[in-house]
Every structure is written in C-alpha cells, then in structure tokens.
Amino acid sequence: MSEEIGVGPHPLPWPSGEQFDERLLADGDRRNVLDQYRYWTVEAIVADLDRRRHAFHVAVENWQHDFNIGTVVRNANAFLANRVHIVGKKRWNRRGAMVTDRYVHIDHYLNVAGFAEWAATEAIPLIGIDIVPNAVSIERFEFPERCCLVFGQEGPGLSSEMRAVCSAIVKIPQYGSTRSVNVGVASGIAMHSWIVQHTSESVDGT
C-alpha cells in the first residue's frame, strides 16, 4: 500500500507567521507541494514564487478544448514560467493541471492578434514550437532569456496565423515512427531546454 502524500497535523506548538494556514496545521497538508511549502496558504506560496519566476512565458492555442493544456500548465508551474497565455477558447480542461493552476498566473486572449499585440507591447519575442519545414532543431537554438514559448493545438500544431507572428519556429526532432510528441510532452522539453541555457539552479535551490 502506497504511503499518503504530504504530512499530518503539525505538532504543538504551531509555527508562527502569516504564511501558515491554521486549517492545514490542524488537519495536515496532503497537497503535492515542496516540503518548504508545507502548511503554507496558497496565497503565500504564490507570493514566494512571484519573487523568483523565470523570464520565459508559455502560450498555447486552444481552439478545440485540448486536454493537453492542463499538462502544459503543470509544466509551467514545475519550471516556474513567468505566466501562461491561453489563446482561443477561454475554457480548458483543468484536470491535467492537477491543481497547479492555483500557483500559475494565466492570461486569456480571444485571438492571435490580441496575443501578438501583448507580445509586441512587452517586447517579448514569440518562439513557436512545432515540426514544420525550415524549423530550427531545439538542440541548436539559443533561446532568448526573455521570450514566450508558443505551442499549438494537438494534431495540427501551430495555426498559420500564429506561425506568422513568431520570430522563430523550433522543432523537437523525432527518431521513431511518430511524427511528433504531444503538446504536454513538447512543452516540458522546451521549458527544460530554456532552463538548461539560462539557469543552473536545481529544484532545491543549490
């Protein structure tokens, strides 16, 4: 039988500090969070993450309620993306996010034009991730420190309108019989590639 996730009620005396949630201290904290955040409120965790978020953003097109968006959001939390931008339909399947959307800032745009306008205003280059002709292999691409990694719909990939506003298109080469990996997997690979190029910190900060 597998062990329960997290910790039980905190023994008395309880630690003091505004970051602690009295309900969690009393009942236990079974959330999937790092040990350093045990018994903290969601608001306190988000505030701490906000102090050290990375410079890259993540965007994903949502025209068909892609169930992989939840995984993209979960990866954005794991790799501490600055923000997540969803372009298209506002509703998306949150199940795959495994509640991590509580710790991620998510913006919504009705269309590509509105999203591109935001990126231009903020001077953030859009880097599309897709297997298309003339795309640059991810192993040879130097990601700008401040950028937005853009992912398309599962199956068709980036829309032609989105490709047109990207300053570069990067591909993740495939070596088997499948043309591409799903968007959730691709997002994790791309975010980790940015991490490798721009930070040497490990998860525990060492």
C-alpha positions as CSV (number, residue, x, y, z in Angstrom):
1,M,0.0,0.0,0.0
2,S,1.5,3.4,-1.0
3,E,2.2,6.0,1.6
4,E,0.0,9.0,1.9
5,I,1.3,12.2,0.2
6,G,2.2,15.0,2.5
7,V,2.2,15.3,6.2
8,G,-0.3,15.0,9.0
9,P,-1.3,17.6,11.6
10,H,1.5,19.8,12.9
11,P,2.5,19.0,16.5
12,L,2.1,21.8,19.0
13,P,3.4,24.4,19.4
14,W,2.5,25.6,15.9
15,P,5.0,27.7,13.9
16,S,4.1,31.4,13.7
17,G,3.9,33.5,10.6
18,E,1.3,34.9,8.2
19,Q,2.3,32.2,5.6
20,F,0.8,29.4,7.6
21,D,-2.8,28.1,7.2
22,E,-4.3,27.2,10.5
23,R,-6.6,24.6,8.9
24,L,-3.6,22.8,7.3
25,L,-1.7,22.9,10.6
26,A,-4.7,21.3,12.4
27,D,-5.7,18.8,9.7
28,G,-2.5,18.1,7.9
29,D,-1.2,19.1,4.4
30,R,-1.7,16.5,1.7
31,R,-1.1,18.7,-1.2
32,N,1.5,18.0,-3.9
33,V,3.9,20.8,-2.9
34,L,7.5,21.0,-2.0
35,D,8.3,20.4,1.7
36,Q,9.3,24.0,2.1
37,Y,5.7,25.0,1.4
38,R,4.1,22.6,3.9
39,Y,1.2,24.2,5.8
40,W,1.5,27.5,3.8
41,T,-1.5,29.2,2.3
42,V,-1.9,29.2,-1.5
43,E,-1.5,33.0,-1.4
44,A,1.8,32.8,0.4
45,I,3.1,30.1,-1.9
46,V,2.2,32.2,-5.0
47,A,3.8,35.3,-3.4
48,D,7.0,33.4,-2.8
49,L,7.0,32.0,-6.4
50,D,6.4,35.5,-7.8
51,R,9.7,36.7,-6.2
52,R,11.7,34.3,-8.4
53,R,9.8,33.4,-11.5
54,H,11.8,32.9,-14.7
55,A,11.8,35.3,-17.6
56,F,10.2,33.0,-20.1
57,H,6.4,32.8,-20.7
58,V,4.3,30.0,-22.1
59,A,1.4,30.2,-24.6
60,V,-0.8,27.6,-26.0
61,E,-3.6,27.8,-28.6
62,N,-7.0,26.5,-27.5
63,W,-9.4,26.1,-30.4
64,Q,-10.7,22.6,-29.7
65,H,-10.6,22.3,-25.8
66,D,-7.3,20.4,-26.0
67,F,-7.0,18.2,-22.9
68,N,-3.2,18.6,-23.0
69,I,-3.4,22.2,-21.9
70,G,-3.6,21.0,-18.3
71,T,-0.2,19.3,-18.7
72,V,1.3,22.5,-20.2
73,V,0.1,24.4,-17.2
74,R,1.5,21.8,-14.8
75,N,4.9,22.0,-16.6
76,A,4.8,25.8,-16.4
77,N,4.4,25.5,-12.7
78,A,7.2,22.9,-12.4
79,F,9.7,25.0,-14.4
80,L,8.4,28.3,-12.9
81,A,7.3,30.1,-16.0
82,N,6.5,33.8,-15.7
83,R,2.9,33.4,-17.0
84,V,0.8,31.2,-19.1
85,H,-1.2,32.7,-22.0
86,I,-4.1,30.8,-23.5
87,V,-5.2,31.9,-27.0
88,G,-8.7,31.0,-28.2
89,K,-11.4,29.5,-26.1
90,K,-11.4,30.6,-22.5
91,R,-12.4,27.2,-21.0
92,W,-9.9,24.4,-20.9
93,N,-9.6,21.0,-19.2
94,R,-8.1,21.7,-15.8
95,R,-7.9,18.1,-14.8
96,G,-4.4,17.6,-16.2
97,A,-3.1,20.6,-14.3
98,M,-3.5,18.6,-11.0
99,V,-4.4,21.8,-9.2
100,T,-1.2,23.5,-10.2
101,D,-3.1,26.3,-11.9
102,R,-3.6,27.8,-8.5
103,Y,0.1,28.7,-8.4
104,V,0.4,29.9,-12.0
105,H,-0.7,33.3,-13.5
106,I,-2.9,32.6,-16.5
107,D,-4.0,35.2,-19.1
108,H,-6.5,34.7,-21.9
109,Y,-6.7,36.1,-25.4
110,L,-9.7,35.7,-27.7
111,N,-7.4,35.6,-30.8
112,V,-3.9,35.5,-32.1
113,A,-4.0,39.3,-33.0
114,G,-4.7,40.2,-29.4
115,F,-1.9,37.9,-28.1
116,A,0.6,39.2,-30.6
117,E,-0.3,42.8,-29.6
118,W,0.5,42.0,-26.0
119,A,3.9,40.4,-27.0
120,A,4.8,43.4,-29.2
121,T,3.9,45.9,-26.4
122,E,6.1,44.0,-23.9
123,A,8.8,43.4,-26.5
124,I,8.7,39.7,-25.9
125,P,9.7,37.5,-28.9
126,L,7.4,34.6,-29.6
127,I,9.2,31.3,-30.2
128,G,6.9,28.7,-31.8
129,I,7.4,25.0,-31.1
130,D,6.4,22.8,-34.0
131,I,7.7,20.4,-36.6
132,V,7.4,22.3,-39.8
133,P,9.7,22.8,-42.8
134,N,12.7,25.1,-42.0
135,A,12.2,24.9,-38.2
136,V,15.4,25.0,-36.2
137,S,16.3,21.9,-34.2
138,I,15.9,22.7,-30.5
139,E,19.4,21.4,-29.8
140,R,20.9,24.1,-32.0
141,F,18.6,27.0,-30.9
142,E,19.6,29.7,-28.5
143,F,16.5,30.8,-26.6
144,P,16.3,34.5,-25.7
145,E,16.3,34.9,-21.9
146,R,13.1,36.8,-22.1
147,C,10.7,35.1,-24.6
148,C,7.4,33.3,-24.9
149,L,7.3,29.6,-25.9
150,V,4.3,29.1,-28.1
151,F,2.5,25.7,-28.6
152,G,-0.2,24.8,-31.0
153,Q,-3.2,22.5,-30.9
154,E,-2.7,18.8,-30.5
155,G,-2.6,17.4,-34.1
156,P,-2.5,20.4,-36.4
157,G,0.2,22.2,-34.3
158,L,0.5,26.0,-34.6
159,S,-2.0,27.8,-36.7
160,S,-0.7,29.6,-39.7
161,E,-1.7,32.9,-38.1
162,M,0.3,32.1,-35.0
163,R,3.4,30.9,-37.0
164,A,3.3,34.3,-38.9
165,V,3.7,36.3,-35.6
166,C,6.5,34.1,-34.3
167,S,10.1,35.3,-34.6
168,A,11.4,31.7,-34.8
169,I,10.0,28.2,-35.1
170,V,11.8,25.5,-33.2
171,K,11.3,21.7,-33.7
172,I,11.9,18.8,-31.4
173,P,13.3,16.1,-33.7
174,Q,11.7,12.7,-33.7
175,Y,13.6,9.4,-34.2
176,G,10.8,6.8,-34.2
177,S,7.8,6.3,-36.4
178,T,5.6,9.0,-34.8
179,R,5.7,12.5,-36.4
180,S,5.5,14.3,-33.1
181,V,5.1,14.1,-29.3
182,N,2.0,15.5,-27.7
183,V,1.8,19.1,-26.7
184,G,2.2,18.3,-23.0
185,V,5.5,16.4,-23.6
186,A,6.8,19.0,-26.0
187,S,6.2,21.8,-23.6
188,G,8.2,20.1,-20.9
189,I,11.1,19.5,-23.3
190,A,11.1,23.1,-24.5
191,M,10.8,24.6,-21.0
192,H,13.7,22.4,-19.7
193,S,15.8,23.5,-22.7
194,W,15.3,27.1,-21.7
195,I,16.2,26.2,-18.1
196,V,19.4,24.5,-19.2
197,Q,20.5,27.5,-21.2
198,H,19.6,30.2,-18.6
199,T,19.9,28.8,-15.1
200,S,22.0,26.3,-13.2
201,E,19.8,26.1,-10.2
202,S,18.3,22.8,-9.1
203,V,14.9,22.4,-7.6
204,D,16.1,22.8,-4.1
205,G,18.0,26.0,-4.9
206,T,21.5,24.5,-4.8
